[in-house]
Amino acid sequence: MSSPPIHLLDYGAGNILSVKNALSASGFPNIVSITDPSQITSLIGTSNPVLVFPGVGNFAGAMSALTAGGYVGPLKAYIASGAAFLGVCLGMQTLFSSSAECPGVAGLGVVPGTVDKFEPGPGCPVPCIGWNTCQALDAGSPILPESDARRYFVHSYYCPLTPENEEWALTTTTYGGKRYISSVAKGNVFATQFHPEKSGPEGIAVLSRFLSLATEGAIPPRGPRYDVREKVEGAPVRNLGLPASLAARYYSNGIDEIAFLNITSFRTNVLSDLPLLDLLEAASKTVFVPLTVGGGIREIRGEGGEVLATAAAVADRYFRVGADKVSIGSDAVGAVEKLRGMGGQKDGSSSIEQIAHMYGVQAVVVSVDPKKVYLDSPEEEAAAAAKGHTVLDEAGRKCWYQCTVSGGRATRDLDAIALAKGVEELGCGELMVNCIDNDGQGQGFDHLLLGAVCAAVSIPVIASSGAGNAQHFVDVFEATGCSAALAAGIFHRGEVGIDEVKAKMKEKGIVVRGRA
């Protein structure tokens, strides 16, 4: 039985023979050369066609040849029809709107964005020539499953990752400090900045996987995904990577525990949050330390108020795919408000009680997310105390810590110390204490808050929010009774190493009860 035809665009430029040989080696020797735009038009509507756009050369030269040959319109129509398209190197760049290589020359405009030029510098000669890895933005891509495989690149221009084109990005690669798109995938379009035809056996495997799926009409749709993002005031949002990939890196670097906290899931039904379930399952296959998941874990009710799933059932979904603990945030605030309204009488209805009853208190973490409220007069201080808020002294200035909900977007008239005591009473086994004012500041943990919480409860307390260097971990253990300390941004950005933190703690005589 002959192999399905693969149509190779021969518009007068590109490394046609190399790509043709690689397609044949990948198991698809039936290659049809496209030398006239009418051939592209005739493919639209046929059964599972595949068009390959090879690419070596200049953006302006390629677009000039495509325009002069009458290929631009048929190419756009072909891609818009949903037929399978594979672009290689320049074949990917021409999908973008334009290129700094030739200002004023329009690309195909399929993918938003302008192709930019690498700036040469130390460790960054231009052109970029050599082997590099691709960091997956989707877990378990059937086309590019090997995130650590090295692939061959040769290019002077790169495609920046932007909010406008991130839905297209399948992988990114870093060169000379620039993180750029190294492959795109959307619908039946797949294109790579690297050269699969020159990337050895792995490159041939990439071609084989895509062509097999494409010719069978079986390219799976890309669903929603989770990534780790950082928002800095006055700067664009930075995508720092795929959570499962980051977790694997931290595990290899000696981390003791990992927490996945989805700060947007208060808006969603986490029972059907398949991407979060998928990333937990993926992480648990390679990460063998305790995993905590948090965000929106609560009882799920329908529009009529009927119970669709108990909190224990929701937690069970996450335990079954690898979670060891669940973290409860906003729902814990409501539970303590109810507990106080009932005069301290428990009725077993809270998420904390349900989950602790079935899985044990050690499985329940409560995330305490307060913001500091300063009291600028004796009257304000008296009013706060009258409401039962714990008033603290910060270098002569009085304050209390107000609880927030919905990812910090709303406040409640409940203080963090009361919350900590209440959730311990309900059956929480561990507290993760954040301070919104310190979050992302890199100035150290909030010792005033943490010390007060540790003094109020007997369960372990995890310090969170504010770490900027290894010394901050030493400081918080020396100044408070915390059992653990957590950081995110400094590890995501590679500013501080996990080994550096542990070494600093040992140097100061602080016993590390983790892996090392």
C-alpha positions as CSV (number, residue, x, y, z in Angstrom):
1,M,0.0,0.0,0.0
2,S,1.5,3.4,-1.0
3,S,1.9,6.1,1.5
4,P,-0.4,9.2,1.4
5,P,0.9,12.0,-0.7
6,I,2.8,14.9,1.0
7,H,2.8,18.1,-1.0
8,L,6.0,20.1,-0.9
9,L,6.0,23.8,-1.8
10,D,8.7,24.5,-4.4
11,Y,8.3,28.2,-5.1
12,G,11.9,28.7,-6.2
13,A,13.7,29.0,-2.9
14,G,14.4,26.8,0.2
15,N,16.2,23.6,0.9
16,I,13.9,21.4,-1.1
17,L,16.1,18.3,-1.4
18,S,17.0,18.1,2.3
19,V,13.3,18.3,3.3
20,K,12.2,15.9,0.7
21,N,14.8,13.3,1.9
22,A,13.7,13.8,5.5
23,L,10.0,13.4,4.6
24,S,10.9,10.1,2.8
25,A,13.0,8.9,5.8
26,S,10.1,9.7,8.1
27,G,7.9,7.1,6.3
28,F,6.3,9.3,3.6
29,P,8.1,8.9,0.3
30,N,5.2,9.8,-1.8
31,I,6.1,13.5,-2.3
32,V,4.4,15.8,-4.8
33,S,6.1,19.0,-5.7
34,I,3.9,22.1,-5.7
35,T,5.1,24.4,-8.5
36,D,1.9,26.3,-9.3
37,P,-0.6,28.0,-7.0
38,S,-3.5,26.3,-8.6
39,Q,-2.2,23.0,-7.2
40,I,-2.7,24.5,-3.7
41,T,-6.2,25.6,-4.5
42,S,-7.1,22.1,-5.8
43,L,-6.0,20.6,-2.4
44,I,-8.7,22.5,-0.5
45,G,-11.6,20.2,0.4
46,T,-9.7,17.0,-0.4
47,S,-9.2,14.2,2.1
48,N,-6.5,15.1,4.7
49,P,-4.1,16.9,2.5
50,V,-0.7,18.0,3.9
51,L,1.3,20.9,2.6
52,V,5.0,21.4,3.6
53,F,6.6,24.9,3.4
54,P,10.4,24.4,3.6
55,G,12.5,27.5,4.6
56,V,16.0,28.7,4.1
57,G,16.6,32.3,3.0
58,N,15.5,35.9,3.4
59,F,12.0,36.9,4.5
60,A,11.7,39.6,1.8
61,G,13.0,37.2,-0.9
62,A,10.5,34.5,0.1
63,M,7.5,36.8,0.3
64,S,8.6,38.4,-3.0
65,A,8.7,35.0,-4.7
66,L,5.4,34.0,-3.2
67,T,3.7,37.2,-4.3
68,A,5.2,37.2,-7.8
69,G,4.2,33.5,-8.2
70,G,0.6,34.1,-7.0
71,Y,1.0,31.8,-4.0
72,V,-0.1,34.2,-1.2
73,G,-3.8,34.1,-1.7
74,P,-4.0,30.3,-2.2
75,L,-1.7,29.7,0.8
76,K,-3.9,31.8,3.1
77,A,-7.1,30.1,1.8
78,Y,-5.5,26.7,2.3
79,I,-4.6,27.4,5.9
80,A,-7.9,29.0,6.6
81,S,-9.7,25.9,5.3
82,G,-8.2,23.9,8.2
83,A,-6.0,21.7,6.0
84,A,-2.7,20.4,7.5
85,F,0.3,22.7,7.0
86,L,3.9,22.2,8.1
87,G,6.3,25.1,8.0
88,V,10.1,24.9,8.6
89,C,12.3,27.8,9.8
90,L,11.5,30.6,7.3
91,G,8.3,28.6,6.6
92,M,7.3,29.4,10.2
93,Q,8.5,33.1,10.1
94,T,6.5,33.9,7.0
95,L,3.3,32.9,8.9
96,F,3.9,36.1,11.0
97,S,2.7,39.6,10.1
98,S,6.0,41.1,9.2
99,S,9.8,40.9,9.9
100,A,12.5,43.3,11.0
101,E,14.6,41.7,8.2
102,C,12.6,43.8,5.7
103,P,10.4,46.5,7.1
104,G,7.3,47.2,5.0
105,V,7.1,43.7,3.6
106,A,4.0,41.9,4.8
107,G,4.1,38.2,5.8
108,L,1.1,35.9,5.5
109,G,-0.4,37.3,8.6
110,V,-1.6,34.0,10.0
111,V,0.2,34.4,13.4
112,P,0.2,37.9,15.0
113,G,3.5,39.6,15.6
114,T,6.7,40.9,14.0
115,V,9.8,38.7,13.6
116,D,12.8,40.4,15.4
117,K,16.6,40.3,15.0
118,F,19.0,38.9,17.6
119,E,21.4,41.4,18.9
120,P,25.0,40.0,19.0
121,G,26.8,39.9,22.3
122,P,28.9,37.8,24.6
123,G,27.8,34.2,24.2
124,C,25.3,35.2,21.5
125,P,26.9,35.2,18.1
126,V,24.6,35.9,15.2
127,P,23.5,34.0,13.2
128,C,22.4,31.5,16.0
129,I,23.8,28.2,14.7
130,G,23.7,25.0,16.7
131,W,21.7,22.7,18.9
132,N,19.2,23.8,21.6
133,T,16.2,22.6,23.6
134,C,12.6,23.5,23.3
135,Q,10.5,24.2,26.5
136,A,7.0,22.9,26.0
137,L,4.0,25.1,26.8
138,D,1.6,22.2,26.5
139,A,2.1,19.1,28.6
140,G,2.3,15.9,26.6
141,S,2.2,17.3,23.1
142,P,1.8,14.3,20.7
143,I,4.1,16.1,18.2
144,L,6.9,17.3,20.5
145,P,6.7,15.2,23.6
146,E,10.5,15.2,24.4
147,S,11.1,18.5,26.2
148,D,14.8,17.8,26.7
149,A,15.6,16.8,23.1
150,R,18.2,19.0,21.4
151,R,17.3,20.2,17.9
152,Y,19.2,22.1,15.3
153,F,18.7,25.8,14.8
154,V,20.2,28.3,12.2
155,H,18.7,31.8,12.1
156,S,19.4,35.4,12.7
157,Y,15.8,36.4,13.4
158,Y,13.4,35.1,16.0
159,C,9.7,35.2,16.7
160,P,8.9,37.0,20.1
161,L,6.3,35.5,22.4
162,T,3.6,38.1,23.0
163,P,0.1,38.0,24.6
164,E,-1.3,38.3,21.0
165,N,0.4,35.1,19.7
166,E,0.8,33.0,22.8
167,E,-2.2,30.8,21.9
168,W,-0.1,29.8,18.8
169,A,3.1,29.0,20.7
170,L,3.8,25.3,21.3
171,T,7.4,25.6,22.6
172,T,9.8,28.3,23.4
173,T,13.6,28.4,23.3
174,T,16.2,30.8,24.9
175,Y,19.2,32.1,23.1
176,G,21.3,35.1,24.2
177,G,18.8,35.9,26.9
178,K,15.9,36.1,24.5
179,R,13.0,33.7,25.0
180,Y,11.3,33.2,21.7
181,I,8.8,30.9,20.0
182,S,10.5,27.8,18.6
183,S,7.4,26.1,17.3
184,V,3.7,27.0,16.8
185,A,0.7,24.8,16.6
186,K,-3.0,25.7,16.2
187,G,-5.6,23.6,14.5
188,N,-3.9,21.7,11.7
189,V,-1.0,24.2,11.4
190,F,2.4,23.2,12.8
191,A,5.6,25.0,12.2
192,T,9.1,25.0,13.7
193,Q,12.0,27.5,14.0
194,F,14.4,24.6,14.2
195,H,15.1,22.3,11.3
196,P,13.7,18.9,11.9
197,E,15.3,17.6,8.7
198,K,18.7,18.4,10.3
199,S,17.9,17.4,13.9
200,G,19.0,13.8,13.6
201,P,16.7,10.9,14.6
202,E,14.6,13.1,16.9
203,G,13.9,15.5,14.0
204,I,12.8,12.6,11.7
205,A,10.5,11.4,14.6
206,V,8.9,14.9,14.8
207,L,8.1,14.8,11.1
208,S,6.8,11.2,11.3
209,R,4.5,12.0,14.2
210,F,3.0,15.1,12.6
211,L,2.6,13.6,9.2
212,S,1.0,10.4,10.6
213,L,-1.5,12.4,12.6
214,A,-2.2,14.8,9.7
215,T,-2.7,12.2,7.0
216,E,-5.1,10.3,9.3
217,G,-7.0,13.5,10.1
218,A,-6.2,12.9,13.7
219,I,-4.3,16.0,15.0
220,P,-5.8,16.5,18.5
221,P,-7.1,19.9,19.4
222,R,-5.0,21.9,21.9
223,G,-7.0,22.5,25.1
224,P,-6.5,25.1,27.7
225,R,-3.3,25.0,29.6
226,Y,-1.7,26.3,32.7
227,D,1.5,28.3,32.8
228,V,3.3,30.3,35.4
229,R,3.1,34.1,34.9
230,E,4.5,37.1,36.5
231,K,3.0,40.6,36.4
232,V,5.3,43.5,37.3
233,E,3.9,47.0,37.5
234,G,4.6,48.9,34.3
235,A,5.9,45.8,32.5
236,P,4.3,43.2,30.3
237,V,3.2,39.9,31.7
238,R,6.0,37.3,31.7
239,N,5.3,33.7,31.0
240,L,7.8,31.8,33.1
241,G,7.1,28.3,32.0
242,L,4.9,25.2,32.3
243,P,4.2,24.2,36.0
244,A,5.0,20.5,35.5
245,S,8.3,21.3,33.9
246,L,9.2,23.8,36.6
247,A,8.3,21.2,39.2
248,A,10.6,18.6,37.6
249,R,13.4,21.1,37.6
250,Y,12.9,22.0,41.3
251,Y,12.8,18.3,42.2
252,S,16.1,17.6,40.5
253,N,17.5,20.7,42.3
254,G,16.5,19.3,45.8
255,I,13.2,21.0,46.7
256,D,11.4,19.4,49.7
257,E,7.8,20.2,48.7
258,I,5.9,21.8,45.8
259,A,2.7,23.7,45.8
260,F,0.5,24.4,42.7
261,L,-1.7,27.3,43.5
262,N,-4.2,28.4,40.9
263,I,-5.2,32.0,41.9
264,T,-8.0,32.2,39.2
265,S,-9.9,29.0,40.0
266,F,-12.3,30.8,42.4
267,R,-14.2,31.6,39.2
268,T,-14.3,28.1,37.9
269,N,-15.6,24.6,38.8
270,V,-12.4,22.9,39.8
271,L,-14.1,19.5,39.5
272,S,-13.9,19.8,35.7
273,D,-10.5,21.6,35.6
274,L,-8.8,19.1,33.4
275,P,-5.7,21.1,32.7
276,L,-4.9,21.3,36.5
277,L,-5.7,17.6,36.9
278,D,-3.4,16.8,33.9
279,L,-0.5,18.9,35.2
280,L,-0.7,17.2,38.6
281,E,-0.8,13.8,37.0
282,A,2.2,14.7,34.9
283,A,4.1,16.1,37.8
284,S,3.5,13.2,40.0
285,K,5.2,10.9,37.5
286,T,8.6,12.5,37.9
287,V,8.4,14.4,41.2
288,F,8.6,12.3,44.3
289,V,8.1,14.9,47.1
290,P,4.8,16.1,48.7
291,L,2.6,18.0,46.2
292,T,0.0,20.5,47.4
293,V,-2.7,21.9,45.1
294,G,-4.9,24.9,45.8
295,G,-7.5,27.1,44.3
296,G,-11.3,26.9,44.4
297,I,-11.4,23.6,46.3
298,R,-14.8,23.7,47.9
299,E,-18.3,22.2,47.7
300,I,-19.7,22.6,44.2
301,R,-23.4,23.6,43.8
302,G,-25.6,24.0,40.8
303,E,-27.6,27.1,39.7
304,G,-30.5,25.9,41.9
305,G,-28.3,25.4,45.0
306,E,-28.2,21.7,44.7
307,V,-24.9,20.0,45.7
308,L,-23.1,18.7,42.7
309,A,-20.0,17.5,44.5
310,T,-18.9,17.7,48.2
311,A,-15.6,19.3,49.1
312,A,-14.3,15.8,49.9
313,A,-15.2,14.6,46.4
314,V,-13.5,17.5,44.8
315,A,-10.4,16.9,46.9
316,D,-10.5,13.2,46.0
317,R,-10.1,14.1,42.3
318,Y,-6.8,15.8,43.1
319,F,-5.6,13.1,45.5
320,R,-6.2,10.5,42.8
321,V,-3.9,12.2,40.3
322,G,-1.0,12.7,42.7
323,A,-1.8,15.5,45.2
324,D,-0.8,14.8,48.8
325,K,-2.5,17.9,50.3
326,V,-5.1,20.4,49.2
327,S,-5.0,24.1,50.0
328,I,-8.1,26.0,50.9
329,G,-8.3,29.8,50.8
330,S,-11.5,31.8,50.4
331,D,-13.7,28.9,51.5
332,A,-11.8,28.8,54.8
333,V,-12.6,32.4,55.5
334,G,-16.3,31.7,55.1
335,A,-16.0,28.6,57.3
336,V,-14.5,30.6,60.2
337,E,-17.1,33.4,59.8
338,K,-19.8,30.7,60.1
339,L,-18.0,29.1,63.1
340,R,-17.8,32.4,64.9
341,G,-21.5,33.1,64.1
342,M,-22.4,29.8,65.7
343,G,-20.5,30.6,68.9
344,G,-17.7,28.2,68.1
345,Q,-20.0,25.2,67.5
346,K,-18.9,23.0,64.6
347,D,-21.4,21.2,62.4
348,G,-19.2,19.3,60.1
349,S,-20.3,21.1,57.0
350,S,-17.1,23.1,56.1
351,S,-14.7,21.9,53.4
352,I,-12.0,21.7,56.1
353,E,-14.0,19.3,58.2
354,Q,-15.2,17.2,55.3
355,I,-11.7,16.7,53.9
356,A,-10.0,16.2,57.3
357,H,-12.6,13.7,58.3
358,M,-12.0,11.6,55.2
359,Y,-8.3,12.1,54.6
360,G,-6.9,13.3,57.9
361,V,-5.8,16.8,59.1
362,Q,-2.4,16.4,57.5
363,A,-4.1,16.6,54.0
364,V,-5.6,20.0,54.6
365,V,-3.6,23.2,54.2
366,V,-5.3,26.6,54.7
367,S,-3.8,29.6,52.8
368,V,-4.0,32.7,54.9
369,D,-3.9,35.8,52.6
370,P,-4.2,39.0,54.6
371,K,-3.3,42.6,53.9
372,K,-2.0,45.0,56.5
373,V,-4.4,47.7,57.9
374,Y,-2.7,50.6,59.8
375,L,-4.5,52.2,62.7
376,D,-3.6,55.9,62.9
377,S,-5.5,56.9,66.1
378,P,-6.4,55.5,69.5
379,E,-10.0,55.5,68.3
380,E,-9.2,53.3,65.3
381,E,-7.2,51.0,67.5
382,A,-10.0,50.7,70.0
383,A,-12.6,50.0,67.3
384,A,-10.4,47.2,65.8
385,A,-9.9,45.6,69.2
386,A,-13.6,45.8,69.9
387,K,-14.2,43.7,66.7
388,G,-11.8,41.1,68.0
389,H,-9.0,42.0,65.7
390,T,-5.5,41.3,67.0
391,V,-3.7,44.6,67.1
392,L,0.0,44.4,66.6
393,D,2.8,46.9,66.9
394,E,5.1,47.5,63.9
395,A,7.9,49.7,65.1
396,G,5.6,51.9,67.0
397,R,2.7,51.9,64.5
398,K,-0.3,49.8,65.3
399,C,-1.9,47.6,62.6
400,W,-4.0,44.5,62.1
401,Y,-4.1,41.9,59.2
402,Q,-7.3,41.8,57.3
403,C,-8.3,38.5,55.5
404,T,-8.9,38.6,51.7
405,V,-10.8,36.3,49.4
406,S,-11.1,35.6,45.7
407,G,-7.4,35.8,45.0
408,G,-7.0,39.0,47.1
409,R,-9.6,40.8,45.2
410,A,-12.0,41.3,48.1
411,T,-11.7,41.7,51.9
412,R,-13.5,40.4,54.9
413,D,-13.9,41.9,58.4
414,L,-11.9,39.0,59.9
415,D,-8.3,39.2,61.0
416,A,-5.6,36.6,60.1
417,I,-5.0,35.5,63.7
418,A,-8.6,34.7,64.2
419,L,-8.7,32.9,60.9
420,A,-5.7,30.8,61.9
421,K,-7.2,29.8,65.3
422,G,-10.6,29.0,63.6
423,V,-9.2,26.8,60.9
424,E,-7.1,24.9,63.4
425,E,-10.3,24.3,65.4
426,L,-12.0,23.0,62.3
427,G,-9.3,20.5,61.5
428,C,-6.7,22.2,59.3
429,G,-3.3,20.5,59.6
430,E,-1.0,23.2,58.2
431,L,-1.1,27.0,57.5
432,M,0.4,28.7,54.5
433,V,0.7,32.4,55.6
434,N,1.1,35.0,52.9
435,C,1.1,38.8,53.2
436,I,-0.3,40.5,50.1
437,D,1.7,43.7,50.9
438,N,5.0,41.7,50.8
439,D,4.2,39.6,47.8
440,G,6.7,40.0,44.9
441,Q,8.6,42.7,46.8
442,G,11.7,40.6,47.5
443,Q,12.3,42.4,50.8
444,G,11.8,39.4,53.1
445,F,9.0,37.7,54.8
446,D,6.6,39.5,57.2
447,H,8.0,38.6,60.6
448,L,5.3,40.5,62.5
449,L,2.5,38.5,60.9
450,L,4.2,35.2,61.0
451,G,5.3,35.5,64.6
452,A,1.8,36.3,65.7
453,V,0.3,33.4,63.8
454,C,2.9,30.9,65.1
455,A,2.2,32.1,68.7
456,A,-1.5,31.6,68.2
457,V,-1.6,28.0,66.9
458,S,0.1,24.7,67.5
459,I,0.0,23.4,63.9
460,P,2.9,23.9,61.4
461,V,3.1,27.3,59.7
462,I,4.7,27.9,56.2
463,A,6.1,31.3,55.6
464,S,5.2,32.7,52.2
465,S,5.5,36.0,50.2
466,G,8.5,38.3,50.1
467,A,11.6,36.1,49.7
468,G,14.3,37.9,47.7
469,N,17.5,36.1,48.6
470,A,18.8,33.1,50.6
471,Q,19.3,35.3,53.8
472,H,15.6,35.9,54.0
473,F,15.0,32.2,54.7
474,V,17.5,32.4,57.5
475,D,15.9,35.5,58.9
476,V,12.4,34.1,59.0
477,F,13.4,30.9,60.8
478,E,15.4,32.8,63.3
479,A,12.7,35.4,64.0
480,T,9.6,33.3,64.0
481,G,8.4,29.8,64.8
482,C,7.7,28.8,61.2
483,S,8.2,25.2,60.2
484,A,8.9,25.9,56.5
485,A,9.3,28.7,54.1
486,L,8.1,29.0,50.5
487,A,9.2,31.0,47.5
488,A,8.1,31.2,43.9
489,G,9.4,34.0,41.7
490,I,13.1,33.9,42.8
491,F,13.2,30.2,41.9
492,H,11.1,30.6,38.7
493,R,13.4,33.4,37.4
494,G,16.6,31.5,38.5
495,E,17.7,34.4,40.8
496,V,18.3,32.1,43.8
497,G,19.1,28.4,43.8
498,I,17.5,25.9,46.1
499,D,21.0,24.6,47.0
500,E,22.0,28.2,47.8
501,V,19.2,28.6,50.3
502,K,19.9,25.3,52.0
503,A,23.7,26.0,52.2
504,K,23.0,29.4,53.8
505,M,20.7,27.8,56.4
506,K,23.3,25.2,57.3
507,E,26.0,27.9,57.5
508,K,23.9,29.7,60.1
509,G,23.2,26.5,62.1
510,I,19.6,26.1,61.0
511,V,18.6,22.4,60.8
512,V,17.2,21.5,57.5
513,R,14.7,18.7,57.9
514,G,14.1,18.2,54.2
515,R,15.9,16.0,51.6
516,A,19.3,17.6,52.3
